[in-house]
Amino acid sequence: MPILNVLLWGVLAAMLVLTDLTLNGVQRILVAVSLGALVGAGAAALGVSVAGQIWGFLGATAVLAIILEILRMRRRWKARQEEQAHGH
């Protein structure tokens, strides 16, 4: 039964990545959710309960969404700093 859960999480991750690729621009939330699905797959492969897999998925998605947003804000801040340094 755990292999079925691993496959289901893997299919979910693949579908989310394909959806992200078809959309215009980078959709950070889809990237975070697809990576969270991979964490769920990893938990399933380790034999964690379904509830644990879901919590791992939700936790990883939340943490990754926050990290990706912080990185986006940091890039924007650096770009503004460079603009000001060059007098634009």
C-alpha positions in Angstrom: 0.0 0.0 0.0 2.8 2.6 0.7 3.9 2.3 -3.0 0.4 3.5 -4.1 0.7 6.6 -1.8 4.2 7.3 -3.2 2.9 7.1 -6.7 -0.1 9.3 -5.9 2.1 12.0 -4.4 4.5 11.7 -7.3 1.7 12.1 -9.9 0.4 15.1 -8.0 3.8 16.7 -8.0 4.2 16.0 -11.8 0.8 17.4 -12.6 1.6 20.6 -10.6 4.9 21.0 -12.4 3.2 20.6 -15.8 0.6 23.1 -14.8 3.3 25.5 -13.7 5.1 25.1 -17.0 1.9 25.9 -19.0 1.1 29.1 -17.1 2.5 32.4 -18.1 5.3 33.4 -15.7 6.6 31.7 -12.6 3.9 30.7 -10.2 5.8 30.4 -6.8 2.9 28.7 -5.1 2.7 25.9 -7.6 6.4 25.3 -7.1 6.0 25.2 -3.4 3.0 22.9 -3.6 4.8 20.5 -6.0 7.9 20.4 -3.8 5.5 19.8 -0.8 4.0 16.8 -2.7 7.5 15.4 -3.1 7.9 15.6 0.7 4.6 13.7 1.0 6.0 11.1 -1.4 9.1 10.8 0.6 7.1 10.4 3.8 5.0 7.7 2.1 8.1 5.9 1.0 9.4 5.9 4.6 6.1 4.4 5.8 4.7 7.4 7.5 0.9 7.3 8.1 -1.4 9.2 5.7 -2.0 11.8 8.3 1.7 12.3 8.7 2.1 12.5 4.9 -0.5 15.2 4.7 1.0 17.2 7.6 4.4 16.9 6.0 3.0 18.1 2.7 1.2 21.1 4.3 4.2 22.0 6.5 6.7 21.8 3.6 4.4 23.8 1.3 4.0 26.5 3.9 7.7 26.7 4.6 8.7 26.7 1.0 6.1 29.3 0.0 7.5 31.6 2.7 11.1 31.0 1.6 10.2 31.6 -2.1 8.4 34.8 -1.2 11.4 36.0 0.8 13.7 35.2 -2.0 11.5 37.1 -4.5 11.4 40.2 -2.1 15.1 40.0 -1.7 15.7 40.0 -5.5 13.3 43.0 -5.9 15.2 44.9 -3.1 18.6 44.2 -4.7 17.3 45.4 -8.1 16.0 48.6 -6.5 19.4 49.1 -4.8 21.2 48.6 -8.1 18.8 51.1 -9.8 19.5 53.7 -7.2 23.2 53.1 -7.4 23.3 53.7 -11.1 21.2 56.8 -10.9 18.1 55.5 -12.6 
